[in-house]
Amino acid sequence: GYDRLAHHVRDESIDEMKHADRVTDRILFLDGIPNYQRYFPLRIGETVIEQFQSDLQLEYTAIERLNTGIATAVELGDNGTRELLADILVSEEEHADWLETQLETIRQVGVENYLAQQMHD
């Protein structure tokens, strides 16, 4: 398959799971009850372009929510939550940048050439 792409996606999914674990731990620390069912519905694209576009939209939404959460944490003087969300924000911005770069590369070289580059790590 597309080994290079598969490794990147796997690493990023692990990163996202770690974010969820950290947020869950913080919610529990604050005596809250985590409920992720209504957030971030899955949108799975059928092509690599659709997948990247969907993932990018999800990253933009996450970045917006993280910025809102950071502002709220600052207002409340909750520096632990602010620091956690700021750390996750940097990672999400990096993910968005990677996706934007991949979509631009596909635009420039075509999807077939892009996928050929992803075959070996």
N, C-alpha and C positions, 0 to 999 in steps of 0.2 A: 503494500500500500504506500501511502504517503507518510513515511516514517518521520520526517522532520516536522511536518504539520501535526501528526499524532502525538509526538513527544511534547510539543508546545501546548497543545490543547489539554493533554493530561496534566502537565505541570500547572497550567492555569486553573484547571478544575480543582486540583488539590489546594491551591492558594485560596480559591473561593470557599472551599469547605472549611479551611482554617479561619477565614473571616467569619463565617457563620458560627463556628465554635466560640470564637472570641466574643462576638456580640451576644450569643446565648449566655455565656458565662457572666457577662456584665449585667444583662437583664436579670439573671437569677441573683446576682450579688445585690442588686437594687430591689430585691423582693418582687420582681415582676414575673409575668408568665409569658414566655416566648410563644409567638403564634405567627408562623410564616406562611400559612396557607393562602392568604389573600394577597400576598405580595409577589411580584415578579412571576407572572404566569409564564409557562414555557412556550416559546415560539421556536419551533424547529424548522429550519429551512431545508429545502430539498437539494440545493446546490451549495457549493462552498461560498459563493457570493451572497446568497440568501442567508446562510448561517452567519457569515461575518457581519452583514447588515443588521441582523437580528441581535447578535451579541453586542454590536456597537450601540444600538439603541438602548439595550439593557444597561450597558456601562454608563451612558449619558444619564439615564434615569437614576442609577445608583449614585453617580457623582452629585446630581442635584439634591437627592435625599441626604447624602452625607454632609453636604454643605449646610443644608437646613438643620440637620442634627447637631453639627458643630456650633452653629449660631445659637441654637437653643441651649446647648450645654454651657456655652460661655455665659449666656444670660442667667442661667441657674447656678453658675459657679461650680459646675461639675467637671473638674479638670480631668478626672479619670476617663470619663466618657469622651470628653473633647479630644484627649490624646489618642484614645483608641480609634475614634472615627477619623481623625486626621491621618493616622497611620494607614488605615484602610483606604482613605481617599487617595493618597499618593499611589498606592498599588492599582486602584481602579483607573486613575489617570494614565498610568503606564499601560494598562490593558487597552484602554481606548486608543492611545497613541499607536500601539502595535496593530490594532485592527484597522485604523485609518491608513497606516502604512501599507498593510496587505491589500486593502481595497484599491489604493492608488497604484500599487505595483501591478495588480491585475488589470487596471485600466490601461496602464502603459504597455504591458507586454502581452496581454491576453490571458484568459483563464487557462488555456491549454499549456502555454509556456510556464505560467506560474505553477501549475500542478506538477509539471515535469521537474521543476526545481525542488519540489517538496518530497520527492520519492526517496531520497536517501539522506540520512542524518549527517 
